[in-house]
Amino acid sequence: MRSTLKMPKVGDAVDEVVIAEISVAVGATVTEGQTIFVVETDKTQVEVPAPFAGTVREILIAKGDDVRTGAPTLVLEV
């Protein structure tokens, strides 16, 4: 089953972040809690973990992209 992961809310007053780093590649197997990408806010960098284990099938973001809370980021297959 494929699931599209959405950008989580990373701060109370933050609705948009910049993708600083993508830590996985298409075809990679990830474990629950593993960092899948890093985002930057005005004040800090935040590691975003995988909410569950699976295999990365698509990456819908790129380094440097501005991404809003709730936007699709990548597709994991369980």
mmCIF file of the N, C-alpha and C atoms, coordinates in Angstrom:
data_MODEL
# 
_entry.id   MODEL 
# 
loop_
_atom_site.group_PDB 
_atom_site.id 
_atom_site.type_symbol 
_atom_site.label_atom_id 
_atom_site.label_alt_id 
_atom_site.label_comp_id 
_atom_site.label_asym_id 
_atom_site.label_entity_id 
_atom_site.label_seq_id 
_atom_site.pdbx_PDB_ins_code 
_atom_site.Cartn_x 
_atom_site.Cartn_y 
_atom_site.Cartn_z 
_atom_site.occupancy 
_atom_site.B_iso_or_equiv 
_atom_site.pdbx_formal_charge 
_atom_site.auth_seq_id 
_atom_site.auth_comp_id 
_atom_site.auth_asym_id 
_atom_site.auth_atom_id 
_atom_site.pdbx_PDB_model_num 
ATOM 1   N N  . MET A 1 1  ? 0.831  -1.171 0.000  1.00 0.00 ? 1  MET A N  1 
ATOM 2   C CA . MET A 1 1  ? 0.000  0.000  0.000  1.00 0.00 ? 1  MET A CA 1 
ATOM 3   C C  . MET A 1 1  ? 0.885  1.248  0.000  1.00 0.00 ? 1  MET A C  1 
ATOM 4   N N  . ARG A 1 2  ? 0.567  2.199  -0.840 1.00 0.00 ? 2  ARG A N  1 
ATOM 5   C CA . ARG A 1 2  ? 1.319  3.452  -0.913 1.00 0.00 ? 2  ARG A CA 1 
ATOM 6   C C  . ARG A 1 2  ? 0.632  4.539  -0.104 1.00 0.00 ? 2  ARG A C  1 
ATOM 7   N N  . SER A 1 3  ? 1.446  5.342  0.584  1.00 0.00 ? 3  SER A N  1 
ATOM 8   C CA . SER A 1 3  ? 0.928  6.467  1.348  1.00 0.00 ? 3  SER A CA 1 
ATOM 9   C C  . SER A 1 3  ? 1.731  7.714  1.000  1.00 0.00 ? 3  SER A C  1 
ATOM 10  N N  . THR A 1 4  ? 1.029  8.801  0.737  1.00 0.00 ? 4  THR A N  1 
ATOM 11  C CA . THR A 1 4  ? 1.693  10.073 0.475  1.00 0.00 ? 4  THR A CA 1 
ATOM 12  C C  . THR A 1 4  ? 1.859  10.801 1.802  1.00 0.00 ? 4  THR A C  1 
ATOM 13  N N  . LEU A 1 5  ? 3.103  11.078 2.151  1.00 0.00 ? 5  LEU A N  1 
ATOM 14  C CA . LEU A 1 5  ? 3.383  11.797 3.392  1.00 0.00 ? 5  LEU A CA 1 
ATOM 15  C C  . LEU A 1 5  ? 3.227  13.287 3.155  1.00 0.00 ? 5  LEU A C  1 
ATOM 16  N N  . LYS A 1 6  ? 2.641  13.957 4.118  1.00 0.00 ? 6  LYS A N  1 
ATOM 17  C CA . LYS A 1 6  ? 2.423  15.405 4.024  1.00 0.00 ? 6  LYS A CA 1 
ATOM 18  C C  . LYS A 1 6  ? 3.368  16.119 4.985  1.00 0.00 ? 6  LYS A C  1 
ATOM 19  N N  . MET A 1 7  ? 3.677  17.366 4.657  1.00 0.00 ? 7  MET A N  1 
ATOM 20  C CA . MET A 1 7  ? 4.553  18.156 5.511  1.00 0.00 ? 7  MET A CA 1 
ATOM 21  C C  . MET A 1 7  ? 3.878  18.364 6.864  1.00 0.00 ? 7  MET A C  1 
ATOM 22  N N  . PRO A 1 8  ? 4.518  17.900 7.939  1.00 0.00 ? 8  PRO A N  1 
ATOM 23  C CA . PRO A 1 8  ? 3.926  18.116 9.258  1.00 0.00 ? 8  PRO A CA 1 
ATOM 24  C C  . PRO A 1 8  ? 4.116  19.558 9.718  1.00 0.00 ? 8  PRO A C  1 
ATOM 25  N N  . LYS A 1 9  ? 3.367  19.961 10.693 1.00 0.00 ? 9  LYS A N  1 
ATOM 26  C CA . LYS A 1 9  ? 3.536  21.281 11.303 1.00 0.00 ? 9  LYS A CA 1 
ATOM 27  C C  . LYS A 1 9  ? 4.780  21.203 12.186 1.00 0.00 ? 9  LYS A C  1 
ATOM 28  N N  . VAL A 1 10 ? 5.772  22.044 11.926 1.00 0.00 ? 10 VAL A N  1 
ATOM 29  C CA . VAL A 1 10 ? 7.038  21.974 12.662 1.00 0.00 ? 10 VAL A CA 1 
ATOM 30  C C  . VAL A 1 10 ? 7.162  23.041 13.742 1.00 0.00 ? 10 VAL A C  1 
ATOM 31  N N  . GLY A 1 11 ? 6.203  23.938 13.818 1.00 0.00 ? 11 GLY A N  1 
ATOM 32  C CA . GLY A 1 11 ? 6.225  24.969 14.852 1.00 0.00 ? 11 GLY A CA 1 
ATOM 33  C C  . GLY A 1 11 ? 4.866  25.628 14.956 1.00 0.00 ? 11 GLY A C  1 
ATOM 34  N N  . ASP A 1 12 ? 4.595  26.212 16.117 1.00 0.00 ? 12 ASP A N  1 
ATOM 35  C CA . ASP A 1 12 ? 3.283  26.819 16.346 1.00 0.00 ? 12 ASP A CA 1 
ATOM 36  C C  . ASP A 1 12 ? 2.953  27.936 15.360 1.00 0.00 ? 12 ASP A C  1 
ATOM 37  N N  . ALA A 1 13 ? 3.935  28.752 15.023 1.00 0.00 ? 13 ALA A N  1 
ATOM 38  C CA . ALA A 1 13 ? 3.679  29.912 14.161 1.00 0.00 ? 13 ALA A CA 1 
ATOM 39  C C  . ALA A 1 13 ? 4.258  29.731 12.758 1.00 0.00 ? 13 ALA A C  1 
ATOM 40  N N  . VAL A 1 14 ? 4.592  28.485 12.398 1.00 0.00 ? 14 VAL A N  1 
ATOM 41  C CA . VAL A 1 14 ? 5.250  28.223 11.112 1.00 0.00 ? 14 VAL A CA 1 
ATOM 42  C C  . VAL A 1 14 ? 4.310  27.461 10.185 1.00 0.00 ? 14 VAL A C  1 
ATOM 43  N N  . ASP A 1 15 ? 4.003  28.052 9.025  1.00 0.00 ? 15 ASP A N  1 
ATOM 44  C CA . ASP A 1 15 ? 3.156  27.382 8.047  1.00 0.00 ? 15 ASP A CA 1 
ATOM 45  C C  . ASP A 1 15 ? 3.904  27.051 6.764  1.00 0.00 ? 15 ASP A C  1 
ATOM 46  N N  . GLU A 1 16 ? 5.129  27.561 6.627  1.00 0.00 ? 16 GLU A N  1 
ATOM 47  C CA . GLU A 1 16 ? 5.925  27.290 5.430  1.00 0.00 ? 16 GLU A CA 1 
ATOM 48  C C  . GLU A 1 16 ? 7.384  27.142 5.837  1.00 0.00 ? 16 GLU A C  1 
ATOM 49  N N  . VAL A 1 17 ? 8.064  26.156 5.252  1.00 0.00 ? 17 VAL A N  1 
ATOM 50  C CA . VAL A 1 17 ? 9.465  25.888 5.544  1.00 0.00 ? 17 VAL A CA 1 
ATOM 51  C C  . VAL A 1 17 ? 10.229 25.745 4.230  1.00 0.00 ? 17 VAL A C  1 
ATOM 52  N N  . VAL A 1 18 ? 11.552 25.745 4.326  1.00 0.00 ? 18 VAL A N  1 
ATOM 53  C CA . VAL A 1 18 ? 12.415 25.522 3.176  1.00 0.00 ? 18 VAL A CA 1 
ATOM 54  C C  . VAL A 1 18 ? 13.083 24.162 3.363  1.00 0.00 ? 18 VAL A C  1 
ATOM 55  N N  . ILE A 1 19 ? 13.109 23.361 2.307  1.00 0.00 ? 19 ILE A N  1 
ATOM 56  C CA . ILE A 1 19 ? 13.769 22.056 2.368  1.00 0.00 ? 19 ILE A CA 1 
ATOM 57  C C  . ILE A 1 19 ? 15.281 22.297 2.336  1.00 0.00 ? 19 ILE A C  1 
ATOM 58  N N  . ALA A 1 20 ? 15.959 21.910 3.432  1.00 0.00 ? 20 ALA A N  1 
ATOM 59  C CA . ALA A 1 20 ? 17.403 22.108 3.539  1.00 0.00 ? 20 ALA A CA 1 
ATOM 60  C C  . ALA A 1 20 ? 18.166 20.881 3.063  1.00 0.00 ? 20 ALA A C  1 
ATOM 61  N N  . GLU A 1 21 ? 17.587 19.707 3.266  1.00 0.00 ? 21 GLU A N  1 
ATOM 62  C CA . GLU A 1 21 ? 18.279 18.456 2.929  1.00 0.00 ? 21 GLU A CA 1 
ATOM 63  C C  . GLU A 1 21 ? 17.261 17.341 2.789  1.00 0.00 ? 21 GLU A C  1 
ATOM 64  N N  . ILE A 1 22 ? 17.468 16.472 1.812  1.00 0.00 ? 22 ILE A N  1 
ATOM 65  C CA . ILE A 1 22 ? 16.659 15.263 1.674  1.00 0.00 ? 22 ILE A CA 1 
ATOM 66  C C  . ILE A 1 22 ? 17.587 14.105 2.011  1.00 0.00 ? 22 ILE A C  1 
ATOM 67  N N  . SER A 1 23 ? 17.218 13.331 3.019  1.00 0.00 ? 23 SER A N  1 
ATOM 68  C CA . SER A 1 23 ? 18.111 12.303 3.568  1.00 0.00 ? 23 SER A CA 1 
ATOM 69  C C  . SER A 1 23 ? 17.879 10.911 3.006  1.00 0.00 ? 23 SER A C  1 
ATOM 70  N N  . VAL A 1 24 ? 16.931 10.762 2.088  1.00 0.00 ? 24 VAL A N  1 
ATOM 71  C CA . VAL A 1 24 ? 16.612 9.458  1.508  1.00 0.00 ? 24 VAL A CA 1 
ATOM 72  C C  . VAL A 1 24 ? 16.590 9.573  -0.016 1.00 0.00 ? 24 VAL A C  1 
ATOM 73  N N  . ALA A 1 25 ? 16.598 8.424  -0.675 1.00 0.00 ? 25 ALA A N  1 
ATOM 74  C CA . ALA A 1 25 ? 16.523 8.380  -2.137 1.00 0.00 ? 25 ALA A CA 1 
ATOM 75  C C  . ALA A 1 25 ? 15.413 7.415  -2.533 1.00 0.00 ? 25 ALA A C  1 
ATOM 76  N N  . VAL A 1 26 ? 14.938 7.530  -3.750 1.00 0.00 ? 26 VAL A N  1 
ATOM 77  C CA . VAL A 1 26 ? 13.928 6.601  -4.259 1.00 0.00 ? 26 VAL A CA 1 
ATOM 78  C C  . VAL A 1 26 ? 14.505 5.190  -4.204 1.00 0.00 ? 26 VAL A C  1 
ATOM 79  N N  . GLY A 1 27 ? 13.700 4.273  -3.675 1.00 0.00 ? 27 GLY A N  1 
ATOM 80  C CA . GLY A 1 27 ? 14.130 2.887  -3.540 1.00 0.00 ? 27 GLY A CA 1 
ATOM 81  C C  . GLY A 1 27 ? 14.699 2.557  -2.171 1.00 0.00 ? 27 GLY A C  1 
ATOM 82  N N  . ALA A 1 28 ? 14.999 3.577  -1.367 1.00 0.00 ? 28 ALA A N  1 
ATOM 83  C CA . ALA A 1 28 ? 15.560 3.357  -0.037 1.00 0.00 ? 28 ALA A CA 1 
ATOM 84  C C  . ALA A 1 28 ? 14.497 2.826  0.916  1.00 0.00 ? 28 ALA A C  1 
ATOM 85  N N  . THR A 1 29 ? 14.921 1.955  1.815  1.00 0.00 ? 29 THR A N  1 
ATOM 86  C CA . THR A 1 29 ? 14.049 1.471  2.877  1.00 0.00 ? 29 THR A CA 1 
ATOM 87  C C  . THR A 1 29 ? 14.294 2.338  4.101  1.00 0.00 ? 29 THR A C  1 
ATOM 88  N N  . VAL A 1 30 ? 13.211 2.830  4.700  1.00 0.00 ? 30 VAL A N  1 
ATOM 89  C CA . VAL A 1 30 ? 13.334 3.661  5.895  1.00 0.00 ? 30 VAL A CA 1 
ATOM 90  C C  . VAL A 1 30 ? 12.636 2.982  7.069  1.00 0.00 ? 30 VAL A C  1 
ATOM 91  N N  . THR A 1 31 ? 13.117 3.298  8.257  1.00 0.00 ? 31 THR A N  1 
ATOM 92  C CA . THR A 1 31 ? 12.504 2.784  9.472  1.00 0.00 ? 31 THR A CA 1 
ATOM 93  C C  . THR A 1 31 ? 11.691 3.894  10.127 1.00 0.00 ? 31 THR A C  1 
ATOM 94  N N  . GLU A 1 32 ? 10.728 3.516  10.937 1.00 0.00 ? 32 GLU A N  1 
ATOM 95  C CA . GLU A 1 32 ? 9.935  4.502  11.659 1.00 0.00 ? 32 GLU A CA 1 
ATOM 96  C C  . GLU A 1 32 ? 10.865 5.360  12.521 1.00 0.00 ? 32 GLU A C  1 
ATOM 97  N N  . GLY A 1 33 ? 10.715 6.664  12.431 1.00 0.00 ? 33 GLY A N  1 
ATOM 98  C CA . GLY A 1 33 ? 11.536 7.586  13.213 1.00 0.00 ? 33 GLY A CA 1 
ATOM 99  C C  . GLY A 1 33 ? 12.812 8.042  12.538 1.00 0.00 ? 33 GLY A C  1 
ATOM 100 N N  . GLN A 1 34 ? 13.186 7.396  11.431 1.00 0.00 ? 34 GLN A N  1 
ATOM 101 C CA . GLN A 1 34 ? 14.394 7.795  10.689 1.00 0.00 ? 34 GLN A CA 1 
ATOM 102 C C  . GLN A 1 34 ? 14.163 9.156  10.041 1.00 0.00 ? 34 GLN A C  1 
ATOM 103 N N  . THR A 1 35 ? 15.190 10.009 10.064 1.00 0.00 ? 35 THR A N  1 
ATOM 104 C CA . THR A 1 35 ? 15.078 11.319 9.418  1.00 0.00 ? 35 THR A CA 1 
ATOM 105 C C  . THR A 1 35 ? 14.962 11.133 7.911  1.00 0.00 ? 35 THR A C  1 
ATOM 106 N N  . ILE A 1 36 ? 13.905 11.722 7.320  1.00 0.00 ? 36 ILE A N  1 
ATOM 107 C CA . ILE A 1 36 ? 13.727 11.620 5.875  1.00 0.00 ? 36 ILE A CA 1 
ATOM 108 C C  . ILE A 1 36 ? 14.088 12.916 5.163  1.00 0.00 ? 36 ILE A C  1 
ATOM 109 N N  . PHE A 1 37 ? 13.925 14.048 5.855  1.00 0.00 ? 37 PHE A N  1 
ATOM 110 C CA . PHE A 1 37 ? 14.429 15.311 5.328  1.00 0.00 ? 37 PHE A CA 1 
ATOM 111 C C  . PHE A 1 37 ? 14.570 16.321 6.459  1.00 0.00 ? 37 PHE A C  1 
ATOM 112 N N  . VAL A 1 38 ? 15.302 17.398 6.168  1.00 0.00 ? 38 VAL A N  1 
ATOM 113 C CA . VAL A 1 38 ? 15.544 18.464 7.128  1.00 0.00 ? 38 VAL A CA 1 
ATOM 114 C C  . VAL A 1 38 ? 14.974 19.739 6.542  1.00 0.00 ? 38 VAL A C  1 
ATOM 115 N N  . VAL A 1 39 ? 14.255 20.500 7.366  1.00 0.00 ? 39 VAL A N  1 
ATOM 116 C CA . VAL A 1 39 ? 13.669 21.761 6.918  1.00 0.00 ? 39 VAL A CA 1 
ATOM 117 C C  . VAL A 1 39 ? 14.226 22.918 7.736  1.00 0.00 ? 39 VAL A C  1 
ATOM 118 N N  . GLU A 1 40 ? 14.181 24.103 7.139  1.00 0.00 ? 40 GLU A N  1 
ATOM 119 C CA . GLU A 1 40 ? 14.616 25.313 7.818  1.00 0.00 ? 40 GLU A CA 1 
ATOM 120 C C  . GLU A 1 40 ? 13.422 26.236 8.019  1.00 0.00 ? 40 GLU A C  1 
ATOM 121 N N  . THR A 1 41 ? 13.356 26.823 9.209  1.00 0.00 ? 41 THR A N  1 
ATOM 122 C CA . THR A 1 41 ? 12.398 27.888 9.473  1.00 0.00 ? 41 THR A CA 1 
ATOM 123 C C  . THR A 1 41 ? 13.219 29.169 9.605  1.00 0.00 ? 41 THR A C  1 
ATOM 124 N N  . ASP A 1 42 ? 12.577 30.258 9.966  1.00 0.00 ? 42 ASP A N  1 
ATOM 125 C CA . ASP A 1 42 ? 13.311 31.507 10.167 1.00 0.00 ? 42 ASP A CA 1 
ATOM 126 C C  . ASP A 1 42 ? 14.331 31.392 11.290 1.00 0.00 ? 42 ASP A C  1 
ATOM 127 N N  . LYS A 1 43 ? 14.076 30.483 12.239 1.00 0.00 ? 43 LYS A N  1 
ATOM 128 C CA . LYS A 1 43 ? 14.900 30.433 13.439 1.00 0.00 ? 43 LYS A CA 1 
ATOM 129 C C  . LYS A 1 43 ? 15.742 29.175 13.607 1.00 0.00 ? 43 LYS A C  1 
ATOM 130 N N  . THR A 1 44 ? 15.390 28.087 12.960 1.00 0.00 ? 44 THR A N  1 
ATOM 131 C CA . THR A 1 44 ? 16.079 26.827 13.247 1.00 0.00 ? 44 THR A CA 1 
ATOM 132 C C  . THR A 1 44 ? 15.954 25.824 12.100 1.00 0.00 ? 44 THR A C  1 
ATOM 133 N N  . GLN A 1 45 ? 16.669 24.712 12.236 1.00 0.00 ? 45 GLN A N  1 
ATOM 134 C CA . GLN A 1 45 ? 16.504 23.567 11.341 1.00 0.00 ? 45 GLN A CA 1 
ATOM 135 C C  . GLN A 1 45 ? 15.808 22.466 12.124 1.00 0.00 ? 45 GLN A C  1 
ATOM 136 N N  . VAL A 1 46 ? 14.926 21.730 11.448 1.00 0.00 ? 46 VAL A N  1 
ATOM 137 C CA . VAL A 1 46 ? 14.164 20.667 12.093 1.00 0.00 ? 46 VAL A CA 1 
ATOM 138 C C  . VAL A 1 46 ? 14.267 19.406 11.252 1.00 0.00 ? 46 VAL A C  1 
ATOM 139 N N  . GLU A 1 47 ? 14.618 18.283 11.900 1.00 0.00 ? 47 GLU A N  1 
ATOM 140 C CA . GLU A 1 47 ? 14.633 16.994 11.219 1.00 0.00 ? 47 GLU A CA 1 
ATOM 141 C C  . GLU A 1 47 ? 13.209 16.440 11.207 1.00 0.00 ? 47 GLU A C  1 
ATOM 142 N N  . VAL A 1 48 ? 12.764 15.977 10.049 1.00 0.00 ? 48 VAL A N  1 
ATOM 143 C CA . VAL A 1 48 ? 11.423 15.402 9.925  1.00 0.00 ? 48 VAL A CA 1 
ATOM 144 C C  . VAL A 1 48 ? 11.578 13.884 9.817  1.00 0.00 ? 48 VAL A C  1 
ATOM 145 N N  . PRO A 1 49 ? 11.007 13.142 10.779 1.00 0.00 ? 49 PRO A N  1 
ATOM 146 C CA . PRO A 1 49 ? 11.139 11.682 10.777 1.00 0.00 ? 49 PRO A CA 1 
ATOM 147 C C  . PRO A 1 49 ? 10.045 10.984 9.973  1.00 0.00 ? 49 PRO A C  1 
ATOM 148 N N  . ALA A 1 50 ? 10.347 9.766  9.543  1.00 0.00 ? 50 ALA A N  1 
ATOM 149 C CA . ALA A 1 50 ? 9.340  8.931  8.886  1.00 0.00 ? 50 ALA A CA 1 
ATOM 150 C C  . ALA A 1 50 ? 8.317  8.503  9.934  1.00 0.00 ? 50 ALA A C  1 
ATOM 151 N N  . PRO A 1 51 ? 7.016  8.653  9.657  1.00 0.00 ? 51 PRO A N  1 
ATOM 152 C CA . PRO A 1 51 ? 5.998  8.268  10.631 1.00 0.00 ? 51 PRO A CA 1 
ATOM 153 C C  . PRO A 1 51 ? 5.809  6.747  10.730 1.00 0.00 ? 51 PRO A C  1 
ATOM 154 N N  . PHE A 1 52 ? 6.304  6.021  9.733  1.00 0.00 ? 52 PHE A N  1 
ATOM 155 C CA . PHE A 1 52 ? 6.239  4.561  9.729  1.00 0.00 ? 52 PHE A CA 1 
ATOM 156 C C  . PHE A 1 52 ? 7.305  4.038  8.773  1.00 0.00 ? 52 PHE A C  1 
ATOM 157 N N  . ALA A 1 53 ? 7.589  2.749  8.854  1.00 0.00 ? 53 ALA A N  1 
ATOM 158 C CA . ALA A 1 53 ? 8.599  2.120  7.997  1.00 0.00 ? 53 ALA A CA 1 
ATOM 159 C C  . ALA A 1 53 ? 8.033  1.865  6.604  1.00 0.00 ? 53 ALA A C  1 
ATOM 160 N N  . GLY A 1 54 ? 8.910  1.859  5.609  1.00 0.00 ? 54 GLY A N  1 
ATOM 161 C CA . GLY A 1 54 ? 8.486  1.572  4.245  1.00 0.00 ? 54 GLY A CA 1 
ATOM 162 C C  . GLY A 1 54 ? 9.611  1.810  3.259  1.00 0.00 ? 54 GLY A C  1 
ATOM 163 N N  . THR A 1 55 ? 9.263  1.767  1.989  1.00 0.00 ? 55 THR A N  1 
ATOM 164 C CA . THR A 1 55 ? 10.212 1.991  0.901  1.00 0.00 ? 55 THR A CA 1 
ATOM 165 C C  . THR A 1 55 ? 9.817  3.270  0.173  1.00 0.00 ? 55 THR A C  1 
ATOM 166 N N  . VAL A 1 56 ? 10.787 4.138  -0.057 1.00 0.00 ? 56 VAL A N  1 
ATOM 167 C CA . VAL A 1 56 ? 10.528 5.403  -0.747 1.00 0.00 ? 56 VAL A CA 1 
ATOM 168 C C  . VAL A 1 56 ? 10.256 5.108  -2.218 1.00 0.00 ? 56 VAL A C  1 
ATOM 169 N N  . ARG A 1 57 ? 9.083  5.509  -2.715 1.00 0.00 ? 57 ARG A N  1 
ATOM 170 C CA . ARG A 1 57 ? 8.712  5.300  -4.116 1.00 0.00 ? 57 ARG A CA 1 
ATOM 171 C C  . ARG A 1 57 ? 8.799  6.572  -4.943 1.00 0.00 ? 57 ARG A C  1 
ATOM 172 N N  . GLU A 1 58 ? 8.508  7.723  -4.340 1.00 0.00 ? 58 GLU A N  1 
ATOM 173 C CA . GLU A 1 58 ? 8.591  9.005  -5.040 1.00 0.00 ? 58 GLU A CA 1 
ATOM 174 C C  . GLU A 1 58 ? 9.007  10.078 -4.054 1.00 0.00 ? 58 GLU A C  1 
ATOM 175 N N  . ILE A 1 59 ? 9.798  11.037 -4.536 1.00 0.00 ? 59 ILE A N  1 
ATOM 176 C CA . ILE A 1 59 ? 10.126 12.223 -3.751 1.00 0.00 ? 59 ILE A CA 1 
ATOM 177 C C  . ILE A 1 59 ? 9.504  13.403 -4.486 1.00 0.00 ? 59 ILE A C  1 
ATOM 178 N N  . LEU A 1 60 ? 8.612  14.107 -3.807 1.00 0.00 ? 60 LEU A N  1 
ATOM 179 C CA . LEU A 1 60 ? 7.815  15.163 -4.428 1.00 0.00 ? 60 LEU A CA 1 
ATOM 180 C C  . LEU A 1 60 ? 8.333  16.562 -4.118 1.00 0.00 ? 60 LEU A C  1 
ATOM 181 N N  . ILE A 1 61 ? 9.466  16.637 -3.422 1.00 0.00 ? 61 ILE A N  1 
ATOM 182 C CA . ILE A 1 61 ? 10.073 17.912 -3.034 1.00 0.00 ? 61 ILE A CA 1 
ATOM 183 C C  . ILE A 1 61 ? 11.524 17.916 -3.488 1.00 0.00 ? 61 ILE A C  1 
ATOM 184 N N  . ALA A 1 62 ? 12.127 19.086 -3.476 1.00 0.00 ? 62 ALA A N  1 
ATOM 185 C CA . ALA A 1 62 ? 13.547 19.210 -3.824 1.00 0.00 ? 62 ALA A CA 1 
ATOM 186 C C  . ALA A 1 62 ? 14.210 20.176 -2.850 1.00 0.00 ? 62 ALA A C  1 
ATOM 187 N N  . LYS A 1 63 ? 15.505 20.030 -2.707 1.00 0.00 ? 63 LYS A N  1 
ATOM 188 C CA . LYS A 1 63 ? 16.263 20.941 -1.846 1.00 0.00 ? 63 LYS A CA 1 
ATOM 189 C C  . LYS A 1 63 ? 16.023 22.373 -2.319 1.00 0.00 ? 63 LYS A C  1 
ATOM 190 N N  . GLY A 1 64 ? 15.740 23.258 -1.362 1.00 0.00 ? 64 GLY A N  1 
ATOM 191 C CA . GLY A 1 64 ? 15.489 24.661 -1.681 1.00 0.00 ? 64 GLY A CA 1 
ATOM 192 C C  . GLY A 1 64 ? 14.028 25.008 -1.882 1.00 0.00 ? 64 GLY A C  1 
ATOM 193 N N  . ASP A 1 65 ? 13.163 24.004 -2.003 1.00 0.00 ? 65 ASP A N  1 
ATOM 194 C CA . ASP A 1 65 ? 11.725 24.260 -2.180 1.00 0.00 ? 65 ASP A CA 1 
ATOM 195 C C  . ASP A 1 65 ? 11.114 24.890 -0.928 1.00 0.00 ? 65 ASP A C  1 
ATOM 196 N N  . ASP A 1 66 ? 10.186 25.815 -1.133 1.00 0.00 ? 66 ASP A N  1 
ATOM 197 C CA . ASP A 1 66 ? 9.330  26.317 -0.059 1.00 0.00 ? 66 ASP A CA 1 
ATOM 198 C C  . ASP A 1 66 ? 8.125  25.393 -0.003 1.00 0.00 ? 66 ASP A C  1 
ATOM 199 N N  . VAL A 1 67 ? 7.855  24.832 1.176  1.00 0.00 ? 67 VAL A N  1 
ATOM 200 C CA . VAL A 1 67 ? 6.776  23.850 1.306  1.00 0.00 ? 67 VAL A CA 1 
ATOM 201 C C  . VAL A 1 67 ? 5.862  24.258 2.461  1.00 0.00 ? 67 VAL A C  1 
ATOM 202 N N  . ARG A 1 68 ? 4.571  24.268 2.193  1.00 0.00 ? 68 ARG A N  1 
ATOM 203 C CA . ARG A 1 68 ? 3.583  24.635 3.213  1.00 0.00 ? 68 ARG A CA 1 
ATOM 204 C C  . ARG A 1 68 ? 3.164  23.398 4.025  1.00 0.00 ? 68 ARG A C  1 
ATOM 205 N N  . THR A 1 69 ? 2.770  23.628 5.242  1.00 0.00 ? 69 THR A N  1 
ATOM 206 C CA . THR A 1 69 ? 2.233  22.560 6.084  1.00 0.00 ? 69 THR A CA 1 
ATOM 207 C C  . THR A 1 69 ? 1.088  21.872 5.343  1.00 0.00 ? 69 THR A C  1 
ATOM 208 N N  . GLY A 1 70 ? 1.122  20.535 5.316  1.00 0.00 ? 70 GLY A N  1 
ATOM 209 C CA . GLY A 1 70 ? 0.068  19.764 4.662  1.00 0.00 ? 70 GLY A CA 1 
ATOM 210 C C  . GLY A 1 70 ? 0.338  19.420 3.206  1.00 0.00 ? 70 GLY A C  1 
ATOM 211 N N  . ALA A 1 71 ? 1.399  20.003 2.617  1.00 0.00 ? 71 ALA A N  1 
ATOM 212 C CA . ALA A 1 71 ? 1.727  19.714 1.213  1.00 0.00 ? 71 ALA A CA 1 
ATOM 213 C C  . ALA A 1 71 ? 2.344  18.313 1.094  1.00 0.00 ? 71 ALA A C  1 
ATOM 214 N N  . PRO A 1 72 ? 2.098  17.604 -0.017 1.00 0.00 ? 72 PRO A N  1 
ATOM 215 C CA . PRO A 1 72 ? 2.699  16.277 -0.210 1.00 0.00 ? 72 PRO A CA 1 
ATOM 216 C C  . PRO A 1 72 ? 4.226  16.395 -0.313 1.00 0.00 ? 72 PRO A C  1 
ATOM 217 N N  . THR A 1 73 ? 4.927  15.439 0.317  1.00 0.00 ? 73 THR A N  1 
ATOM 218 C CA . THR A 1 73 ? 6.407  15.494 0.305  1.00 0.00 ? 73 THR A CA 1 
ATOM 219 C C  . THR A 1 73 ? 7.022  14.261 -0.343 1.00 0.00 ? 73 THR A C  1 
ATOM 220 N N  . LEU A 1 74 ? 6.560  13.088 0.043  1.00 0.00 ? 74 LEU A N  1 
ATOM 221 C CA . LEU A 1 74 ? 7.059  11.875 -0.608 1.00 0.00 ? 74 LEU A CA 1 
ATOM 222 C C  . LEU A 1 74 ? 6.070  10.744 -0.455 1.00 0.00 ? 74 LEU A C  1 
ATOM 223 N N  . VAL A 1 75 ? 6.300  9.688  -1.233 1.00 0.00 ? 75 VAL A N  1 
ATOM 224 C CA . VAL A 1 75 ? 5.408  8.527  -1.234 1.00 0.00 ? 75 VAL A CA 1 
ATOM 225 C C  . VAL A 1 75 ? 6.184  7.339  -0.671 1.00 0.00 ? 75 VAL A C  1 
ATOM 226 N N  . LEU A 1 76 ? 5.621  6.724  0.383  1.00 0.00 ? 76 LEU A N  1 
ATOM 227 C CA . LEU A 1 76 ? 6.191  5.511  0.961  1.00 0.00 ? 76 LEU A CA 1 
ATOM 228 C C  . LEU A 1 76 ? 5.279  4.328  0.663  1.00 0.00 ? 76 LEU A C  1 
ATOM 229 N N  . GLU A 1 77 ? 5.889  3.205  0.357  1.00 0.00 ? 77 GLU A N  1 
ATOM 230 C CA . GLU A 1 77 ? 5.122  1.973  0.174  1.00 0.00 ? 77 GLU A CA 1 
ATOM 231 C C  . GLU A 1 77 ? 5.393  1.083  1.381  1.00 0.00 ? 77 GLU A C  1 
ATOM 232 N N  . VAL A 1 78 ? 4.316  0.602  1.975  1.00 0.00 ? 78 VAL A N  1 
ATOM 233 C CA . VAL A 1 78 ? 4.432  -0.227 3.176  1.00 0.00 ? 78 VAL A CA 1 
ATOM 234 C C  . VAL A 1 78 ? 4.456  -1.686 2.774  1.00 0.00 ? 78 VAL A C  1 
# 
